[in-house]
Amino acid sequence: MFDRDNSNDSSNFWISYADLMAGLLFVFILLIGAIVSKSIILKSTLNKTDDKLSSVEIRLQDREIELKRKESELEKKERLLDEKNQKINSQDENLKKSKDELSTKDMKIQKQGKELTFKDSEIVKLNKLLLETNTQRDQLNGKIVIVQNLLEKSKVEQKKSQKTLDDYKNKVVILSNKLTDTNETVALKEKKMLALMNALDEKETDYNKIVENLQKQKAKIKNLTGIKVKVIAALKQELGDKISIDSKNGSLRLSSSILFDKGSSDLKDDAKGSLKEAFEEYIGALVTNPNIKPHLDKIIIEGHTDSDGGYLYNLDLSQKRAFAVMNYLLSLDFAKKQNIKPLIVASGRSYLDAIKVDGVEDKDASRRIEIKFRLKNEDAMHEIEKVLDAS
């Protein structure tokens, strides 16, 4: 169906080049995506670590403040206990003095009782004094017991306070050790974070170099993918007002009603002259222009029908019409002189590419012969251009 020149080394070279460039571009895109993802993950992890460390530092600072406050309270209680102990000690000394004085008086009274013979009235008085003295002594003894009980209670409370103070001191030591460990961990993580930041800066530098190289490659590929537009512009300039071509793909359209009878694939004799003239103008502009010929890969003759009838019937009819036009054009001296045969191919499209106006098929316009051209590596360039635009 298609007549291709398999020895076309230039075509194979450009296809290989386009495949290589597409592969390189895909690798660049994957590498950039991996670097960006790694950077985002690293930054997110570092931010979470910083937040946790900040919260731990704040809690430790609060605990240190609370411990200092409790230490100051314990110091106040110790001072109060010391003052109470001093008072109790002074009271004990006073009681001892009182006991000593009472003992001295008793001894004096006993001596006086032995040495003197008192009168009954004096004895009664002395007994009263002795009774009062004994009463005072009992009261003092009661007070001493009370003071001793208070002293014992104070000692118990002092032991409890001392134990509480020791517990707080142990907690302070533990928290201090934890704080030291935390500070060491923070310092280690800061070192790691600094190393990561340095590595990230290096990666960012490498990434910028890759992006710069990618932009250069993109500019080169863009230049290649813009060849079709340049060829169409050169073709329009070459043809001028002689022949009208499609502004999007540069194809030449010929109505089937002029070239063939309805349902027939035999080329009309009176249409051959105009077909010859249009072909030589159009193809001549392609193969003789030095700005177009180096990029030319194939000249394609396509047959198109309307949607009347079945698909296979229209496919067969469109193919036969395309072959009829190709056979006639290859018989021209112009085609032989320009060696068109290795370039030209023919195919039928049935009604797959029917022309529609406002969604309704234009059957007269759909029945047509299109002569178009394909550039070397055009499909690969189109795919590369889509990848670049997507990037």
LUMLUMNU-925343 format. One record per residue (C-alpha): residue in three letters; chain; z, y, x. Coordinates in pm, whole numbers, always signed. Example, Ala and Ser with C-alpha at 12.3 -4.5 7.8 and 13.67 -1.06 7.14 Angstrom:
! residues 2
  res  chain      zz      yy      xx
  Ala      A    +780    -450   +1230
  Ser      A    +714    -106   +1367
This chain:
! residues 391
  res  chain      zz      yy      xx
  Met      A      +0      +0      +0
  Phe      A     +85    +235    +287
  Asp      A    -121    +271    +600
  Arg      A    +127    +346    +886
  Asp      A     +84    +365   +1260
  Asn      A    +363    +147   +1401
  Ser      A    +289    +265   +1757
  Asn      A    +402    +616   +1684
  Asp      A    +654    +654   +1972
  Ser      A    +723   +1018   +1894
  Ser      A    +837    +932   +1541
  Asn      A   +1071    +660   +1665
  Phe      A   +1219    +896   +1924
  Trp      A   +1302   +1161   +1668
  Ile      A   +1453    +905   +1432
  Ser      A   +1674    +771   +1712
  Tyr      A   +1771   +1125   +1809
  Ala      A   +1867   +1210   +1453
  Asp      A   +2073    +888   +1419
  Leu      A   +2251    +968   +1746
  Met      A   +2330   +1322   +1635
  Ala      A   +2456   +1196   +1297
  Gly      A   +2683    +945   +1474
  Leu      A   +2818   +1209   +1712
  Leu      A   +2881   +1443   +1422
  Phe      A   +3068   +1172   +1232
  Val      A   +3286   +1101   +1541
  Phe      A   +3357   +1475   +1582
  Ile      A   +3460   +1503   +1216
  Leu      A   +3691   +1198   +1242
  Leu      A   +3849   +1331   +1563
  Ile      A   +3912   +1674   +1413
  Gly      A   +4061   +1520   +1099
  Ala      A   +4294   +1300   +1308
  Ile      A   +4410   +1594   +1522
  Val      A   +4476   +1818   +1218
  Ser      A   +4665   +1537   +1037
  Lys      A   +4877   +1463   +1347
  Ser      A   +4959   +1834   +1387
  Ile      A   +5065   +1869   +1021
  Ile      A   +5287   +1556   +1040
  Leu      A   +5452   +1674   +1367
  Lys      A   +5522   +2023   +1229
  Ser      A   +5666   +1878    +905
  Thr      A   +5894   +1638   +1101
  Leu      A   +6017   +1916   +1332
  Asn      A   +6090   +2147   +1038
  Lys      A   +6296   +1874    +863
  Thr      A   +6486   +1801   +1186
  Asp      A   +6565   +2172   +1235
  Asp      A   +6693   +2197    +876
  Lys      A   +6923   +1895    +921
  Leu      A   +7060   +2025   +1252
  Ser      A   +7123   +2368   +1100
  Ser      A   +7318   +2216    +809
  Val      A   +7527   +1999   +1049
  Glu      A   +7604   +2304   +1267
  Ile      A   +7715   +2504    +962
  Arg      A   +7946   +2221    +843
  Leu      A   +8098   +2188   +1192
  Gln      A   +8160   +2560   +1212
  Asp      A   +8334   +2549    +870
  Arg      A   +8552   +2259    +987
  Glu      A   +8645   +2442   +1307
  Ile      A   +8752   +2748   +1104
  Glu      A   +8960   +2526    +871
  Leu      A   +9127   +2352   +1166
  Lys      A   +9214   +2685   +1330
  Arg      A   +9368   +2802   +1004
  Lys      A   +9578   +2485    +972
  Glu      A   +9687   +2510   +1337
  Ser      A   +9811   +2864   +1276
  Glu      A  +10004   +2743    +967
  Leu      A  +10162   +2461   +1171
  Glu      A  +10265   +2709   +1441
  Lys      A  +10435   +2924   +1176
  Lys      A  +10621   +2619   +1039
  Glu      A  +10730   +2521   +1390
  Arg      A  +10870   +2870   +1449
  Leu      A  +11062   +2852   +1116
  Leu      A  +11201   +2508   +1210
  Asp      A  +11309   +2641   +1548
  Glu      A  +11487   +2931   +1378
  Lys      A  +11664   +2691   +1137
  Asn      A  +11765   +2467   +1424
  Gln      A  +11908   +2766   +1608
  Lys      A  +12107   +2869   +1299
  Ile      A  +12234   +2514   +1249
  Asn      A  +12333   +2493   +1617
  Ser      A  +12521   +2823   +1591
  Gln      A  +12699   +2695   +1278
  Asp      A  +12790   +2375   +1462
  Glu      A  +12939   +2580   +1744
  Asn      A  +13140   +2788   +1494
  Leu      A  +13270   +2470   +1328
  Lys      A  +13368   +2328   +1662
  Lys      A  +13554   +2647   +1742
  Ser      A  +13730   +2631   +1403
  Lys      A  +13828   +2269   +1463
  Asp      A  +13958   +2358   +1807
  Glu      A  +14161   +2647   +1665
  Leu      A  +14303   +2420   +1391
  Ser      A  +14394   +2157   +1646
  Thr      A  +14561   +2421   +1858
  Lys      A  +14760   +2547   +1559
  Asp      A  +14860   +2190   +1465
  Met      A  +14981   +2129   +1816
  Lys      A  +15177   +2455   +1812
  Ile      A  +15330   +2367   +1474
  Gln      A  +15424   +2021   +1591
  Lys      A  +15583   +2167   +1901
  Gln      A  +15763   +2425   +1693
  Gly      A  +15877   +2149   +1450
  Lys      A  +16026   +1954   +1735
  Glu      A  +16190   +2251   +1903
  Leu      A  +16326   +2436   +1601
  Thr      A  +16524   +2344   +1300
  Phe      A  +16391   +2539   +1014
  Lys      A  +16556   +2633    +702
  Asp      A  +16443   +2472    +382
  Ser      A  +16280   +2792    +271
  Glu      A  +16098   +2821    +599
  Ile      A  +15999   +2455    +581
  Val      A  +15860   +2514    +233
  Lys      A  +15663   +2808    +362
  Leu      A  +15544   +2608    +657
  Asn      A  +15443   +2325    +424
  Lys      A  +15249   +2570    +211
  Leu      A  +15079   +2705    +522
  Leu      A  +15006   +2352    +636
  Leu      A  +14868   +2265    +294
  Glu      A  +14650   +2573    +293
  Thr      A  +14542   +2492    +647
  Asn      A  +14460   +2134    +545
  Thr      A  +14272   +2265    +241
  Gln      A  +14070   +2501    +460
  Arg      A  +14009   +2218    +703
  Asp      A  +13883   +1993    +419
  Gln      A  +13656   +2272    +296
  Leu      A  +13528   +2321    +648
  Asn      A  +13472   +1947    +682
  Gly      A  +13276   +1952    +351
  Lys      A  +13065   +2235    +478
  Ile      A  +13010   +2048    +804
  Val      A  +12887   +1743    +607
  Ile      A  +12654   +1961    +406
  Val      A  +12521   +2128    +721
  Gln      A  +12476   +1788    +886
  Asn      A  +12280   +1664    +581
  Leu      A  +12066   +1973    +593
  Leu      A  +12014   +1919    +964
  Glu      A  +11905   +1557    +903
  Lys      A  +11665   +1669    +633
  Ser      A  +11531   +1936    +865
  Lys      A  +11481   +1676   +1138
  Val      A  +11296   +1446    +894
  Glu      A  +11076   +1733    +780
  Gln      A  +11021   +1830   +1142
  Lys      A  +10909   +1472   +1223
  Lys      A  +10671   +1476    +926
  Ser      A  +10533   +1812   +1032
  Gln      A  +10497   +1688   +1390
  Lys      A  +10313   +1378   +1267
  Thr      A  +10084   +1592   +1052
  Leu      A  +10024   +1818   +1349
  Asp      A   +9942   +1517   +1570
  Asp      A   +9700   +1388   +1305
  Tyr      A   +9530   +1727   +1291
  Lys      A   +9512   +1738   +1668
  Asn      A   +9351   +1391   +1674
  Lys      A   +9103   +1501   +1409
  Val      A   +9028   +1813   +1611
  Val      A   +8964   +1598   +1920
  Ile      A   +8735   +1365   +1723
  Leu      A   +8545   +1654   +1567
  Ser      A   +8521   +1821   +1907
  Asn      A   +8371   +1502   +2052
  Lys      A   +8131   +1477   +1761
  Leu      A   +8036   +1839   +1809
  Thr      A   +7974   +1774   +2180
  Asp      A   +7757   +1472   +2094
  Thr      A   +7573   +1675   +1832
  Asn      A   +7512   +1957   +2078
  Glu      A   +7379   +1708   +2331
  Thr      A   +7153   +1555   +2062
  Val      A   +7034   +1902   +1961
  Ala      A   +6960   +1988   +2324
  Leu      A   +6768   +1660   +2367
  Lys      A   +6572   +1721   +2048
  Glu      A   +6499   +2076   +2158
  Lys      A   +6355   +1937   +2481
  Lys      A   +6146   +1688   +2286
  Met      A   +6036   +1961   +2047
  Leu      A   +5936   +2181   +2342
  Ala      A   +5737   +1893   +2490
  Leu      A   +5572   +1833   +2153
  Met      A   +5489   +2201   +2119
  Asn      A   +5333   +2201   +2466
  Ala      A   +5133   +1889   +2380
  Leu      A   +5032   +2051   +2052
  Asp      A   +4913   +2360   +2237
  Glu      A   +4708   +2139   +2468
  Lys      A   +4564   +1954   +2169
  Glu      A   +4485   +2285   +2001
  Thr      A   +4300   +2397   +2316
  Asp      A   +4104   +2071   +2318
  Tyr      A   +4042   +2111   +1945
  Asn      A   +3906   +2464   +1997
  Lys      A   +3672   +2333   +2266
  Ile      A   +3554   +2056   +2033
  Val      A   +3499   +2307   +1751
  Glu      A   +3305   +2534   +1988
  Asn      A   +3084   +2244   +2098
  Leu      A   +3047   +2135   +1737
  Gln      A   +2932   +2483   +1635
  Lys      A   +2672   +2476   +1911
  Gln      A   +2548   +2134   +1798
  Lys      A   +2552   +2254   +1438
  Ala      A   +2336   +2553   +1530
  Lys      A   +2089   +2324   +1706
  Ile      A   +2075   +2083   +1412
  Lys      A   +2042   +2373   +1166
  Asn      A   +1747   +2492   +1369
  Leu      A   +1591   +2145   +1340
  Thr      A   +1662   +2113    +966
  Gly      A   +1501   +2454    +907
  Ile      A   +1164   +2330   +1035
  Lys      A   +1044   +2238    +681
  Val      A   +1099   +2596    +561
  Lys      A    +914   +2729    +867
  Val      A    +624   +2485    +812
  Ile      A    +590   +2585    +445
  Ala      A    +593   +2954    +544
  Ala      A    +328   +2893    +811
  Leu      A    +120   +2691    +561
  Lys      A    +133   +2972    +302
  Gln      A     +34   +3226    +565
  Glu      A    -256   +3003    +678
  Leu      A    -390   +2942    +324
  Gly      A    -330   +3295    +196
  Asp      A    -479   +3337    -155
  Lys      A    -725   +3048    -116
  Ile      A    -501   +2774    -256
  Ser      A    -167   +2791    -438
  Ile      A    +100   +2545    -320
  Asp      A    +450   +2459    -438
  Ser      A    +700   +2702    -283
  Lys      A    +978   +2438    -256
  Asn      A    +805   +2140     -91
  Gly      A    +463   +2285      -1
  Ser      A    +267   +2027    -205
  Leu      A     -85   +2079    -349
  Arg      A    -120   +1986    -719
  Leu      A    -453   +1884    -880
  Ser      A    -485   +1812   -1252
  Ser      A    -586   +1453   -1338
  Ser      A    -794   +1575   -1634
  Ile      A   -1030   +1746   -1386
  Leu      A   -1051   +1447   -1151
  Phe      A   -1052   +1151   -1396
  Asp      A   -1141   +1061   -1751
  Lys      A    -851    +959   -1975
  Gly      A    -723    +611   -1886
  Ser      A    -971    +581   -1597
  Ser      A    -916    +561   -1221
  Asp      A   -1282    +638   -1131
  Leu      A   -1318    +977    -963
  Lys      A   -1556   +1212   -1143
  Asp      A   -1864   +1306    -942
  Asp      A   -1848   +1671   -1044
  Ala      A   -1484   +1689    -927
  Lys      A   -1554   +1565    -575
  Gly      A   -1679   +1903    -450
  Ser      A   -1369   +2098    -554
  Leu      A   -1145   +1814    -428
  Lys      A   -1324   +1818     -91
  Glu      A   -1288   +2196     -60
  Ala      A    -916   +2196    -154
  Phe      A    -842   +1902     +77
  Glu      A   -1016   +2054    +379
  Glu      A    -841   +2389    +329
  Tyr      A    -498   +2234    +277
  Ile      A    -514   +1954    +536
  Gly      A    -700   +2177    +780
  Ala      A    -411   +2423    +772
  Leu      A    -172   +2137    +851
  Val      A    -359   +1962   +1135
  Thr      A    -505   +2264   +1311
  Asn      A    -206   +2498   +1309
  Pro      A     -14   +2459   +1640
  Asn      A    +312   +2556   +1466
  Ile      A    +276   +2274   +1210
  Lys      A     +92   +1982   +1370
  Pro      A    +366   +1881   +1623
  His      A    +609   +1823   +1332
  Leu      A    +364   +1647   +1095
  Asp      A    +445   +1280   +1021
  Lys      A    +252   +1175    +708
  Ile      A     +10   +1313    +448
  Ile      A     +98   +1160    +112
  Ile      A    -129   +1134    -194
  Glu      A     +75   +1067    -510
  Gly      A     -56    +976    -854
  His      A    +144   +1086   -1161
  Thr      A    +100   +1014   -1535
  Asp      A    +264   +1122   -1860
  Ser      A    +501    +897   -2056
  Asp      A    +240    +766   -2301
  Gly      A    +222    +388   -2261
  Gly      A    +441    +146   -2066
  Tyr      A    +583    +203   -1724
  Leu      A    +389     -74   -1549
  Tyr      A     +61     +32   -1706
  Asn      A    +112    +391   -1591
  Leu      A    +230    +271   -1248
  Asp      A     -90     +71   -1202
  Leu      A    -305    +363   -1324
  Ser      A    -128    +618   -1101
  Gln      A    -164    +393    -797
  Lys      A    -533    +330    -857
  Arg      A    -596    +704    -896
  Ala      A    -407    +782    -574
  Phe      A    -607    +514    -388
  Ala      A    -935    +647    -533
  Val      A    -858   +1000    -405
  Met      A    -750    +864     -63
  Asn      A   -1066    +647     -27
  Tyr      A   -1289    +945    -107
  Leu      A   -1105   +1179    +133
  Leu      A   -1119    +928    +417
  Ser      A   -1497    +906    +375
  Leu      A   -1535   +1277    +456
  Asp      A   -1657   +1382    +798
  Phe      A   -1367   +1626    +819
  Ala      A   -1116   +1338    +786
  Lys      A   -1291   +1136   +1055
  Lys      A   -1317   +1434   +1288
  Gln      A    -948   +1523   +1253
  Asn      A    -844   +1154   +1265
  Ile      A    -658   +1177    +933
  Lys      A    -652    +800    +873
  Pro      A    -330    +725   +1073
  Leu      A    -148    +999    +880
  Ile      A    -257    +947    +519
  Val      A     -83    +718    +267
  Ala      A    -114    +679    -112
  Ser      A    +126    +573    -386
  Gly      A    +172    +583    -762
  Arg      A    +481    +724    -935
  Ser      A    +397    +637   -1299
  Tyr      A    +588    +891   -1517
  Leu      A    +906    +897   -1303
  Asp      A    +845   +1258   -1196
  Ala      A    +717   +1399   -1525
  Ile      A    +714   +1780   -1548
  Lys      A    +945   +1920   -1815
  Val      A    +968   +2270   -1960
  Asp      A   +1301   +2351   -2130
  Gly      A   +1378   +1978   -2138
  Val      A   +1048   +1884   -2306
  Glu      A    +775   +1694   -2117
  Asp      A    +454   +1888   -2046
  Lys      A    +211   +1597   -2063
  Asp      A     -94   +1789   -1939
  Ala      A     +96   +1910   -1632
  Ser      A    +253   +1566   -1576
  Arg      A     -92   +1404   -1539
  Arg      A    -173   +1511   -1183
  Ile      A    -252   +1422    -823
  Glu      A     -19   +1569    -562
  Ile      A    -112   +1599    -195
  Lys      A    +199   +1663     +14
  Phe      A    +317   +1629    +369
  Arg      A    +623   +1477    +534
  Leu      A    +768   +1596    +863
  Lys      A    +900   +1376   +1141
  Asn      A   +1259   +1268   +1081
  Glu      A   +1264   +1469    +756
  Asp      A   +1498   +1227    +577
  Ala      A   +1742   +1219    +870
  Met      A   +1734   +1600    +898
  His      A   +1804   +1631    +526
  Glu      A   +2109   +1400    +553
  Ile      A   +2239   +1588    +861
  Glu      A   +2198   +1919    +678
  Lys      A   +2401   +1787    +382
  Val      A   +2680   +1672    +618
  Leu      A   +2686   +2013    +790
  Asp      A   +2697   +2199    +459
  Ala      A   +2979   +1972    +340
  Ser      A   +3174   +2034    +662
